[in-house]
Amino acid sequence: GSSHVYSFKEAVEIACKYCKIENVEFGSHKDNETLAANKSAALACHNNLINQKSGEAYKFLFYRGLDEVVLEKWCIGFNGERITFPLVNSFDQVLGFSNRIVSCSEDGKAAKYINSKTDEYFEKRKFLYGINRLDKSLGYAYITEGQFDVILASKYGLKNVLAVLGTAFSDEQAKYLKQCDISTLIFAFDGDEAGEKAL
């Protein structure tokens, strides 16, 4: 019921960063193992994608405008079934993944995106894709729907583009951005029915 956006763990990490306290061990050994495993999985999927340049996933990303520099910058990968986008927080920790099918299935039943389930690390309503690259000094942010919006905008030099991983912009996301001194939000949702309804 608290109105605060940060968990206790995040608050301690922020305080340590602000006070320049380094090498503080916080949380259980399991916490450290999970985050390390997520990072290792992200790197493994990225290497898998790069090593399969003739594969469908690599070609799909190339035709969407993503070159190897961009793929490396965002650590985009392929897990053998879906394209993987690591969900990275403002501390550069991989909290989970958003996984995209390479192309729409013929029957249309397969979900285009599957995000990590809500757990102690990742909550979709509190997360913004691209938050690890936020420049707080600018005072504004563009709010978009998906990862490709963020990645392509960044490729062409547009800063502070964030994605909600869908069309729902939550109170928690708004409060977080306010705490980051982001006073102006520019919404750039898709022009389809879902995007217009969300706006």
TAHUKA-V898131 format. One record per residue. N is the residue number from 1. RES is the residue in one small letter. BURIAL is b if it has 9 or more other C-alpha atoms within 8 Angstrom, else e. D_FIRST is the distance of its C-alpha to the first C-alpha in Angstrom with 2 decimals. Layout:
N;RES;BURIAL;D_FIRST + N;RES;BURIAL;D_FIRST
This chain:
1;g;e;0.00 + 2;s;e;3.80 + 3;s;e;6.49 + 4;h;e;8.81 + 5;v;e;10.64 + 6;y;e;12.41 + 7;s;e;12.04 + 8;f;e;13.81 + 9;k;b;16.94 + 10;e;e;17.03 + 11;a;b;16.66 + 12;v;e;19.58 + 13;e;e;21.57 + 14;i;e;21.22 + 15;a;e;22.29 + 16;c;b;25.18 + 17;k;b;26.29 + 18;y;e;26.21 + 19;c;e;28.18 + 20;k;e;30.46 + 21;i;e;29.91 + 22;e;e;31.29 + 23;n;e;31.58 + 24;v;e;28.54 + 25;e;e;27.78 + 26;f;e;24.12 + 27;g;e;22.72 + 28;s;e;24.95 + 29;h;e;28.21 + 30;k;e;26.74 + 31;d;e;24.30 + 32;n;b;27.36 + 33;e;e;29.39 + 34;t;e;26.98 + 35;l;b;26.72 + 36;a;e;30.48 + 37;a;e;31.18 + 38;n;b;29.25 + 39;k;b;31.34 + 40;s;e;34.50 + 41;a;e;33.84 + 42;a;b;33.36 + 43;l;b;36.67 + 44;a;b;38.47 + 45;c;b;37.54 + 46;h;b;38.61 + 47;n;b;41.91 + 48;n;b;42.43 + 49;l;b;42.15 + 50;i;b;44.50 + 51;n;e;47.01 + 52;q;e;47.27 + 53;k;e;48.36 + 54;s;e;50.39 + 55;g;e;47.48 + 56;e;e;45.80 + 57;a;b;42.41 + 58;y;b;44.06 + 59;k;b;46.22 + 60;f;b;43.31 + 61;l;b;41.42 + 62;f;b;44.68 + 63;y;e;45.36 + 64;r;e;41.85 + 65;g;e;42.90 + 66;l;b;41.50 + 67;d;e;44.05 + 68;e;e;43.97 + 69;v;e;42.73 + 70;v;b;39.65 + 71;l;b;39.15 + 72;e;b;39.25 + 73;k;e;37.03 + 74;w;b;34.16 + 75;c;b;35.25 + 76;i;b;35.60 + 77;g;b;37.09 + 78;f;b;38.27 + 79;n;b;37.51 + 80;g;e;40.53 + 81;e;e;38.81 + 82;r;b;36.37 + 83;i;b;35.95 + 84;t;b;33.14 + 85;f;b;30.91 + 86;p;b;29.02 + 87;l;b;25.42 + 88;v;b;25.55 + 89;n;b;22.85 + 90;s;e;23.65 + 91;f;e;25.01 + 92;d;e;27.42 + 93;q;b;25.93 + 94;v;b;26.39 + 95;l;b;23.10 + 96;g;b;24.72 + 97;f;b;27.09 + 98;s;b;27.67 + 99;n;b;30.93 + 100;r;b;33.25 + 101;i;b;36.31 + 102;v;b;39.48 + 103;s;e;40.66 + 104;c;e;39.60 + 105;s;e;40.83 + 106;e;e;43.67 + 107;d;e;41.95 + 108;g;e;38.77 + 109;k;e;36.67 + 110;a;e;35.41 + 111;a;e;32.10 + 112;k;e;32.90 + 113;y;e;29.88 + 114;i;e;27.99 + 115;n;e;25.00 + 116;s;e;23.79 + 117;k;e;21.34 + 118;t;e;17.68 + 119;d;e;17.53 + 120;e;e;16.46 + 121;y;e;18.57 + 122;f;b;18.27 + 123;e;b;15.72 + 124;k;b;17.64 + 125;r;b;15.01 + 126;k;b;14.57 + 127;f;b;18.31 + 128;l;b;21.31 + 129;y;b;24.79 + 130;g;b;26.97 + 131;i;b;24.33 + 132;n;b;26.56 + 133;r;e;29.27 + 134;l;b;27.41 + 135;d;e;29.57 + 136;k;b;27.30 + 137;s;e;30.42 + 138;l;e;31.10 + 139;g;b;28.19 + 140;y;b;27.98 + 141;a;b;27.05 + 142;y;b;28.30 + 143;i;b;25.83 + 144;t;b;27.64 + 145;e;b;27.15 + 146;g;b;28.71 + 147;q;b;30.11 + 148;f;e;33.65 + 149;d;b;32.67 + 150;v;b;31.33 + 151;i;b;34.19 + 152;l;b;37.01 + 153;a;b;35.78 + 154;s;b;35.70 + 155;k;e;39.16 + 156;y;e;40.57 + 157;g;e;39.09 + 158;l;e;36.11 + 159;k;b;33.26 + 160;n;b;29.49 + 161;v;b;29.31 + 162;l;b;26.07 + 163;a;b;25.34 + 164;v;b;22.29 + 165;l;b;24.17 + 166;g;e;24.56 + 167;t;b;24.03 + 168;a;e;20.28 + 169;f;e;18.93 + 170;s;e;15.14 + 171;d;e;12.91 + 172;e;b;12.00 + 173;q;b;15.78 + 174;a;b;16.52 + 175;k;b;14.34 + 176;y;b;15.94 + 177;l;b;19.34 + 178;k;b;18.92 + 179;q;e;18.29 + 180;c;e;21.45 + 181;d;b;23.34 + 182;i;b;23.91 + 183;s;e;24.54 + 184;t;e;26.47 + 185;l;b;25.56 + 186;i;e;28.44 + 187;f;e;27.66 + 188;a;e;30.39 + 189;f;b;29.47 + 190;d;b;32.34 + 191;g;e;34.65 + 192;d;e;34.35 + 193;e;e;32.80 + 194;a;e;29.42 + 195;g;b;29.25 + 196;e;b;30.35 + 197;k;e;27.89 + 198;a;e;24.97 + 199;l;e;26.30
